[in-house]
Amino acid sequence: MARIESRNAVVPCAHPERPHACVFFVRERCSVSVEAENRALEHLIARDARTLGFEINRRVIEVQGTCAQRRGVS
């Protein structure tokens, strides 16, 4: 399970069998979320944390916006 902080909600994780970093794209109007795994982003965040001497305990990345269907884009 993963937590969507901005919605105070818990959603099923796409890959519960292994730890991974993901980005949640949250539709503002209907609150539906889609999980996308991005290893390049995970690498950049880990690199910056190491540079800062920062230990990551938990990571939640959310992007809020409007889906193509609501915008009328096919």
C-alpha positions as CSV (number, residue, x, y, z in Angstrom):
1,M,0.0,0.0,0.0
2,A,1.1,3.6,-0.7
3,R,-0.1,6.8,0.9
4,I,-1.3,9.8,-1.1
5,E,-0.5,12.5,1.3
6,S,-2.5,15.3,-0.3
7,R,-5.7,13.2,-0.2
8,N,-5.0,11.5,3.1
9,A,-5.6,8.2,1.3
10,V,-4.1,4.8,0.9
11,V,-3.9,3.2,-2.5
12,P,-2.7,-0.3,-3.7
13,C,0.9,-0.3,-4.7
14,A,1.7,-1.4,-8.3
15,H,4.8,-3.4,-7.2
16,P,4.3,-4.4,-3.6
17,E,6.9,-7.3,-3.9
18,R,9.8,-4.9,-3.9
19,P,10.7,-1.4,-2.6
20,H,10.6,1.2,-5.3
21,A,10.2,5.0,-5.8
22,C,7.3,6.1,-7.7
23,V,5.4,9.3,-8.7
24,F,1.7,9.6,-8.1
25,F,-0.2,11.6,-10.7
26,V,-3.4,12.8,-9.0
27,R,-6.3,14.0,-10.9
28,E,-7.6,17.1,-9.1
29,R,-11.2,16.9,-10.1
30,C,-11.9,13.3,-9.4
31,S,-9.0,12.4,-7.0
32,V,-8.1,9.3,-9.1
33,S,-4.4,8.6,-9.0
34,V,-2.0,6.7,-11.3
35,E,1.4,5.4,-10.1
36,A,4.4,5.7,-12.4
37,E,7.7,4.2,-11.5
38,N,10.7,6.3,-12.6
39,R,14.2,4.9,-11.8
40,A,15.9,8.0,-13.3
41,L,14.1,10.2,-10.8
42,E,14.8,7.8,-8.0
43,H,18.5,8.0,-8.9
44,L,18.5,11.8,-8.9
45,I,16.8,12.1,-5.6
46,A,19.2,9.5,-4.0
47,R,22.2,11.3,-5.4
48,D,21.1,14.7,-4.1
49,A,20.4,13.1,-0.7
50,R,23.9,11.6,-0.6
51,T,25.4,15.0,-1.6
52,L,23.6,16.6,1.3
53,G,24.4,13.9,3.8
54,F,20.7,13.2,4.0
55,E,19.2,9.8,4.8
56,I,15.8,9.2,3.1
57,N,13.4,7.4,5.4
58,R,10.3,7.8,3.3
59,R,9.6,9.4,-0.1
60,V,6.3,10.6,-1.5
61,I,6.1,12.4,-4.8
62,E,2.7,13.6,-6.0
63,V,1.9,15.6,-9.1
64,Q,-1.6,17.1,-9.3
65,G,-3.3,18.2,-12.5
66,T,-6.1,17.5,-15.0
67,C,-6.3,14.3,-17.1
68,A,-6.5,14.3,-20.9
69,Q,-10.2,13.2,-20.8
70,R,-11.2,16.3,-18.7
71,R,-9.2,18.6,-21.0
72,G,-10.9,17.0,-24.1
73,V,-7.6,15.6,-25.5
74,S,-7.7,12.2,-27.2
